[in-house]
């Protein structure tokens, strides 16, 4: 089995997640609306059947070198999209028996409880409200992959790049640095953090640079994830 989880991202504005998720060990395929997503899924399934048939022919013909096309392990599905929205897409996906067990996380700005209930009733496995923090989304992805028994070649349930273990010693964060990192984890930008802590934005940038150095990471998301792993925040 592949050590990289394959995720179908269905979103008409996919740039951020398309760029950031591969840095955490995920293989991302993008569809920009529901119709596009169903085509991608249909083409993928047809390819899988074709590969399966060719493999069978090879085995029956005494050939060697079997291979396989890995199906999607999870779908991230935005609700508000043109042409075919997330609700209609979710129903269409679940109507196909081959897709009933693919974990699906709905991404939406609709925070009413009824919308969440509807999503779960229609077959979604999780529901996350925008704006969300990246650590929150990554944790939900990891949980669903673990629940669906996705494993890496080393029998690990999460991509190796989600682990930031290092031989370098990690310096202790100051109280103020911990405050800053906690606000980053909540989704606040530098300006918002500066306003909440009554300091200048340049001070927040300095704190973040110090945090990155102490934790041996290169960006905000890695800092938050490592801090959560170490129970610093």
N, C-alpha and C positions, 0 to 999 in steps of 0.2 A: 504494500500500500504506500502511496505517496506520503512524504513527510510534510507536504504543503497542503493546507486546507484550501479548497476551491470555493470562492464566494461569488455569487451573482449579485451585483449591485444594480438595483433598478431605481433610477433617480434621474430626473431631467436636469439636475444641477449636480453632477457627480464629482466635480474636480477635486474637492478637498479629500473625500474618503478614497477616491481612486488613487490619489497621490500618497496618502499617509498609510493606508492599510498594508500595502506591500512591504513597507519598512518594518512591519511586525510579523512578517513571515506568511502572509496570505497571498494567494493567487487570485487576482480580481478580474472579472469579466463585467463589462458595463452594458446595460440596456437603458435607453433614455425615456422609455415609457412602457406601458403594459404590453402593447402590441409587439414592440421590439423584444421584450422579455420572453413572450411566448414563442416568438420566432427563434430566439437564441436557444431556449429550452428544447424546442422541437428539432432544430438542426443538431443540437448536441445529442439528443436521444437517437436520432437517425444515424449519426456517426457511430454511436455506441453499438447499435444493432449491426451496422455494416462491419465494424471491427470485430464484433463477436462472430458474425458469419464467416469472415475471412479466417479468423483464428480456428474456427471449427473445421473449415475446409483444409487448413494446414495440418491440423491434427489427424484428420481422416486420411489425408494424402501422405502422411508420414513425415511432414515437414517439421521444422523446429523453429524456435524463436517466437513463441506466443507473446502477445502484448495486449494492453487494454487501454481504454480511454476512461479516465476517472470522472464520475459524475460530480455535480455540484454538491458540496457538503452543507451549504447554508445559503439562504437568500436574504439580502437586506432590501426591503421594499418600501419605497416612499409612498405616501398616500396621495398627496396633491401633485398630479402629473397631467399633462395634456393627452388627448386622444383616448387614453384608457387609464383611469385612475387606479390607485392601489387596491381599493376594495374589489373592483371588478377583476383585477389581475389576480388577487388572492383567491377569489372564487374559482377562476378559470384554472389556476394551478392545482388547486385541491380536487378539482373534478377529474383529474387524470390520476389513475391508480399508481402510476410510476412516480408521481410527485407527492403523494400523500404524506410521506415520512420526511421530506426535506425540511429541516428547521427554517422557520421564517420569522424575521424580526421586522415589525412595522416601524417606519420612521415618520413622525408626523408632528405638526405644530398644534394639532387638535388635542387639548388636554382634558376634555370632558370625559367623565367616567363612562358615559354611554358609548362613546367612540371606542374606548379601550375594551369594553365588554363585547361590542360588535366585532372588533378585530379578532379577539380570542374565540368568539363563537364561530366566525367564518373560517377558522383554521390557523390563525397566527399562533406562534409559540411564545412570542414576547412583543412588547409594545413600548417604544421609547419616545418621549416627547422632546421636540426641539425647543430651544437649544439644549443640547446635551453635551456633557464632557466626553472627551475621547476615552479616558479610563473607564467611564461608565459603560460606554458601548463595547469596549474591548472585553470587559468583565462579562457582559451578557453573551457576547460571541463565544468566549471561552466556555461559559457554563452550558450553552446549548450544544456545542461540539462535544463536550464531555458527556452530556446526557445522551447524545446520539451515538456514543461509543466510538467517536473519531479518535484515532491514535496515530502517532507518528511512527516512523520505522523503529525508533528507540522506545516505543511504548509510552511516550509522553503525550499528555492530552492537550498541551498548548505548544505553539511554535517556539523554537529555541530562542528566537529573537525577542521574546517577551521576558526572558530572564536576563538580568543585568548583573549577574554575579561577576565579581572582578577580584583579581589578586591584589589590587591596589587597596590600601586601607581607606575607609570612608570616614572623613572628619565629621564631628558633631555639628549639627546646624544650630545657629543661635535661635533664641526665642522669636526674634523678628523674622528670621529667614523661614522658620517653620510657619509663622503666620502668613507670610507671602506665598509659600508653596501651597498651603491649605486653600487660599483664595484662588490660586491658579487651578487647583483641582476642582473648584466649584464653577470654573468657566470664566472667571473674571479676567479682563485684559489689563495691561499695565496701567492705563489711565484710571480704570475703575479701582484697582488695588490702591493706587496712590491716593485717590479720594477717600477711600475707606480708612486708610491708615494715616491720613493727614500729612502726607509727605509729597515731595516732588516726584514726577514720573522717572526722572533720571536716577533717583535713589532706588526705585524699584528695579530698574535695569541693572544697577550695581549689585543689588541683593541677588538677582537671578544669576548673574555671572558667577558670583561667589558660590551659589547653590550648585550650579553645574560643575564647577571645579571640585567642590567637596564630594559630590556624588559620582564623579567620573562619568558624566553623561554630557550629551551635546545639545539637548533641546528640552523644552518644557514638559512634553509628554513623557519622555523617558524619566525625567526627574520625578514626576508625579507617580508613575508606575512603580519606580524603585522605592520611593518613600512609602507607598502603600504596602509593598512587599515587606519592607523593614519595619512597618507599623510606626513610622515617624509621624504620619498624619492619619 
